[in-house]
């Protein structure tokens, strides 16, 4: 639990509690009493004034009201994260925007507990009666006792699919003997070819759920575990098992969000940790899959990141899946699930999940036969 006594403390804690930084963003931190409960992040508008800004602010206030219905009506804290510097703005960036937001919130009976701006060269609280024209030094944030040090990823880095080397790919193409045992009396595991023509181990059906459960373990995946997961998730049963895990964890988080003031229960904390591990692992697995076979796995990955509370990451990933195959049924289903607002609310999702891996398997077969063809401390 991080205790913030000053605005500098609050700005120092924000990246640690949210898990990322994001320039040109507006953060609304929701509270239950004095405890941060969740965070809403939206892109800043293109400019500080104009008709589009008025519409933006109206939507923002409506979003805040809806969030407070879930998390409690304590005054929020608002942070403007600006890529425009104080020097470039010749003063505090986004000051006019902040004033417009404050007036609109006041008309709706709200006064944020904090309204501040952080830029590349300084920061300021708009509640400071005598703020320095060019802001306060960032060193005050760095010197805060709650500053964790180290590097925090940017939003654009979260869930990004990295490039992998041929050596990394080869390390999982022929995995070591599986850890679940292959004794003389054991059923031999079926061998298939992955999208690169290399042998891939396809697990017996009874082992699939155990292997998929590895997604919830935050430990770094070994080469053999990576191969096992790729094989399991390319099956109907494996995809459905993973979908079930995401839906269960998301339901636990949603239920916890409906109890303002309680903080994270043990069940909510476990669900949050499982979703974090699963989303990180799935983003790691995607680059090992052949391009034509990726959309189904990317769709699962995007659902994990959305359930974790990072919808912008999910949409970025689904855009990549649809770039590979604009008509991909799995990616389009994932978009509908996200649009429904809850994994469990789309009646056909669970049934459709059973066919998710079929598309991936077909894509793998086509790729192996020839050239691949593109066919939520508290801040949530």
Helices and strands as residue ranges (DSSP letters): H 7-18, E 25-32, E 35-43, H 51-71, E 77-81, H 86-89, H 95-107, E 114-118, E 123-125, H 139-142, H 166-173, E 190-193, E 199-202, H 205-212, G 213-216, H 223-233, H 236-257, H 266-286, G 291-293, H 294-307, H 311-324, H 329-340, G 343-345, H 347-353, H 356-369
